[in-house]
Amino acid sequence: MRIVDTHLHLVYPDRFSYPWLGGAPALNKPWDATAYFQEAGPLGIETALHMEVDVAEKDMEAETGFMLGVHPQVGGAIAAARPEHQDFAAHIERLAVMNGVKGVRRILHTQPDALSQSALFAENIRRLEAARLNFDLCVLARQLPIGRALATKCPSVQFVLDHCGVPDIAGGGLDPWRTEIKRMAELPNVAAKISGVVAYAKPGWTIDDIRPYVEHVIESFGWDRVVWGSDHPVCTLTANLTRWVETTRALVSGASQSERARLLHRNAERIYRLPKKATRRYGRLLGLKPEAISEYRRVHEAVWPLVLKQIKNSNISNYSIYLREPENLLFAYYEYTGDDHDGDMAKMAADPATQKWWDLCMPMQQPLATVGEGAWWAEMAEVFHID
């Protein structure tokens, strides 16, 4: 199932200043979009929102502008802002005309508690409603009451609570965090982000260390008010992107397809006002044995009707296979218009007619040497497209 990552940090030290990274040596290096999507693509992450990285104030707007064009799969940005400043209104006006800005964030978990409690701060956050911008709320577990008070003062602004409210997972800090999450979830203008939690666990954590925190947030907010985020590269402090995605899928494996879709992409598209990606394109490569070329061409002149029906029932259209000789490479291209690519591919694999068709074709084919064990077609990353 496809994923919208609502919390991707990208770091470009050659362009921007990151004062806080001096105290975080494990993260103090470039983290670029291309490298991220090389790992994210095969995991089903199709779109990501860039989350501001607490750059120096002089670089805040430049960071936002750069990230909006950094990669075709970065579908928007949550910008850095300073609601405690008198010039916040002018800043928001400039952000509002930048196509792709979905919200703002002011880091609070590293700041004095009093910062967000002023009348000016709340007044400025209320300005976000008219600009149609969200506020990502990043507070420590002990600061959840402060965050709740702010969201209460701004009932028409959409808040997104980052990182499950930053629980102390390494210290087993379920309470009073658990109670405060319940109280936060009582506010209809607050959604929660399932993100960041592995960074707050001990190295060597297991899924059972993470489970009670994720499950409590989902239970408290419900499936319609949760979104997913990688918090990459911060998640690499105790894991990597692949492990966090695999852990998420395992944690929600017992949920319905609709519930998983709401967590992994539907809610993000609604809450952050993302255009729904109606059509997704796929390209794949496979070898063809030289002695089988003629027979492969012949059988594809009359593909069985039940196989064609299953392809359409799997929400696939514009399916083409090209042959390149003398390298004897098959290039397959198709467009997918469904909501659960992995699920539809599983249904296709279980179809008896399709299985018989594969039994006919697979002896003629040859997987590339670079594909993983058990894989057949080699996945390809899209690097350019124009309608």
N, C-alpha and C positions, 0 to 999 in steps of 0.2 A: 504494500500500500504506500502511495506517495506521501511524502512528508514536506511540510513547510517549516523550515527552521526559523523561528522568530527571534533568535538571539545569537547572532554570529558576530564575533569581534574580529576585525582585520587590523593588522599592525604594519604600518609602513614608516619605519624610522627615518628613511631618507626624505620623507615629506613633512612629517609632523613630529612634535615633541610630546613625549609621554613621561612626565616627571615621576609618576608612581612606579614605573617599570624598573627604576633603579633599585627598588627594594624587593623586586620579584625576579631574581636571576633566571629561574626556569622558564619564564615567559618573555624575557627581555631579548627579543630577536624578531626578525620579520616573520609575519604570518600573512601570506597573500591569498587572494581569492582562488587563483588557479590551483594551488596545492590543496586547498580545502575541498574544492569540487571534485578533484581527482579521487579523493576518498569518499566524499559525500554522495556522488552520483550513483555508484553501485549499491549504496545503502538505501536508495529510494528518495533521497533529498533532492527535490527538483527546484525549489526556490528558497532563498534565505533573505531575511531582513538583517541589515547591518545594525548592530547595537553600538552606540557611541562608546569610545574606549577611554574616556576621561583624559582627553588630550589637554594640553595647555590652553587656557582660555582664548589666546590669540589665534589658535588653530581650529576652534570649534566649527565655524561655518565652512571653512575650507575642507575640513574632514567630511562634513555632510555632503557637500557638493561633489567631492571626489568619489565617495562611496556610491553615489547614485549612478555613476557610470563606470564603475570599476570592473563589472563582469555582467554578462547578459542574464545570469541567473540570480543576481542580487535584485530582488524585486521591490526594494524600498529601504528606508533608513529611519531609525529612531535617533534623533539628533540630540546632542548635548545642549543643555540650556541652563540658565541661572535665574530661577524664579525669585531669588532673593534680591535681584538687582532692579533698580528703577527703570532701566531701559529694556526690560523683558518684552514689553508690548511691541516695541520696534523690531526686536529680534524675531518674534513670532510672525510678524507681518512679512519679514523677509523669508522665513522658512516656509510659510504658507504658499508662496508662489513658486517654490522649488518642487517640481513634479516628482513625487515619490516619497516625500517626507510623510511618515505615518504617525509620528508621535515624538515626544521629547522625554528625556530622562535627566534628572539631577541625582547623582550618586548621593545617598543619604547615610549608608551604613558605615562610611568612614568619616562622617561629619558630626559636629556637635548636635545633640538632640534638639537644641533650640532653633536650629537653622530653619526647619520646616514649620515652626509653630507661630511664626509672625503673621500678622494680618496681611502684610504685603505678599508674602509667599502664597497664601491661599487665594488672595485676590488675583494674582497673576496666573495661578493654575486654572482658575475659572475662565480666564480668557481663552483657554484651549478649546472650549466648546464651540465658539464661533469660528475658530480656525479649523475645526474638524480634526483635531489632533488628540491622540491619547497621551496619558502620562504613565510611563513605566516606573513603578514604585520599588526601589531597592533599599530594603531596611533589614537590620538584624532582627533575630527572633525577639529580643527584648524590646525592640523599637516598634513592634507590631501595633501596640496601642496608639503610638504617635502617628503611624501611617493610617490607621483606621480613623483617627480624628481628622486628619487632612482630607481623606476621601469623603467623610461625612460633611465637611464644609463645602465640598465641590460636587454635589449630587448629580450634576448634568455632565460631568467629565468622565470618560471611560478610563479607569485605572487598570493596570495589569501588574499584579504582584509578582515580582521576579523571584526565581530560585526557591519557590515554595516557602518564601518567608525566611530563608537562610537558617534552617534548623541546625543545631549542633549534633550532627549525626555521629561524628567521631566520639563525642562524649555521651551519646545516648540520650540527648536532650529532648525527649518527647513532650515533657511538660515543664513549664506552662505553654510551650509552643502550640500544643494540640488545641488547648482551649482558645488561644488567641486566633488561631486559624479559623475556628468555628465562628468566632465573633466577626472576623473580617468577612467571611463568606455571607454574613447576614446582609451586607451592603450590596444592592443589586448592580451598582456601577463598578464593581470590582470583579475582575477575572484573575485567574492564577496561572502562572507559567511553570510547567514541569521542566525545570532546567536547573543546572548548577549544582544539583545535590551531590553528585559524585565528588566534587571538589571539597565538600565539607565532610566527607567520610575519610576514614583512615586508609592509608595505602594497604592494598590487599583486601579491600572490602568485598563482600559478597552481595548477591541480590537480596538476601534476607535482611541485610543491614539497611538497604535502601527502601525496601518494600513498605514498611509501616508509614513512612513519610509521604511517599507518592500516593499510596492508597487513601491516606487520611485527607489529603488535599482534594483528590478526585471525589471522595465521598462528601466532603464539605461543600465544595463548589458545584458539584454535578457535572455531567459530561458536556453540558452546553457552555460552561464558563471556564474551560481549561484549554491551554495551548501548549505546544511543545517547543523547547529550545535546546540547542546543543551547548551553549555557553563555551563554544570553542574559541580560543585554545585553552581557556581556564580548566576545562574538563581534563586536559592532558596532565594535570598535576597528579592525578591518581589513576587515570585510565587513558583511553583515547576515544575518538569519535565513534569508531566502529563498535567498541564495547558498550558505550553509552546507548547507542541506537539498539543494539541487540538486547541490552538490559530492559530498555523501554518496551520493546516488542514482547519480551517474556513477561513483564509485569502486567501487560494488558491482554495477554493471550486469551484469557477467559472472557473478555468483553465481546460484545457483538460487533459485527462489521461496522455498523452505523456508529457505535460508540468509539471505536478506534479511529474511524474517519474524522469524527468531530475533534478528537484530541490532536490528531496528526496533521490535519489540514483545513477542515471545514470551518472550525471556529476561528482560526487565524485569518482566513480569507474574509470572514465577516467582521471580526473585531478590528482588524487592521485595514479593512476596506481594500483588499487586494482583488484585482481582476481574476475571475476564475479561469483557470487554464483549461479551456475546453478541449484542445487538441494537443497531444504530446507526440513527438516524433522519435522514432527509434531506428538506429542503424546497427547492423550486425554483420560479422564476417565469418566465413567458414570455408574450408578447403574442399575441393572436389577431386576425386581420384581420376586421373587422366583416362583410364580405360572405361570409365562410367559416364563420360560426357554425353555421348549419343543417347544412352538410355535415360539419363536424367532429363535431357531436353524432351524426349519422347513422352515420358509420363507427365511432365508438366504442361504438355499441350492439352491434356484432358484430366485435370485434377478432379477427383471424385466430388460429386455434389454435396455429400454429407460433410466432407472436409471443408468445402467452401462455406457451407452453412455455419459450421462451428466457428470459423474465423470471424464471420460477421456477428455471430452471437457473443463473441468475446470482445466486442466493441473495437474491432480492428478494421481499418479501411485503408485504401490506397496502398495495398500490400504488393510490393514488387520484388523480384529476385533478379539480379544481374550476374552475368558470368564474365569474368576477366580471364582471357587466355593470353599468353601461354602459362601465366602463373597459376591458373586454375583456381581462382578465388571466387566464391559466391558472396555477393553483397546484397543483403536483404534490407529493405526499407518499408516501414509501415507507420501509420498514424493511429493513435489510441485516443478514444473519446470517452472511455469509462471512468470510474471513480476508484477502482481497485485493480491495478495492473497485475499485481502478484496473484490475486484471487482469480482473475479471469484466465491467467496463464495456467493456473492449477486446474481449473475446470477444463481447459482445452487438453491438458495432459491426461486427464481422466476420461476423455471422450473415446469410446471404443473405435470409431471410424478413424479418428486422428491417430490413435496408437497404431492401427494397421498401416496407415499411410507412412508414419515414421519408420515402421519396420521395413517398409519397401525402400524408403529413401536413405536411411542412415548407413547401410552398407556401402553406398556410393560416395559418402561424404567423409571428410577427414578434418577433425578439429585442429585448430592452430596449436602449435607447440606451446604457446604462451598462456593458454587458458588453464584455469584451475582444474583440479581433479574432479571428474564427474560433470564438468561443463561441456557444452557442445558448441553452440554459436558464441562467438566472441563479441562482447558488448563494445560499443563505440560511443565516444563522447561527442556531442554536437559542439562545433566551434564557431559556426556561422549559420545564420538563417535570415532570409528576407521574404516577406509575403509578396 
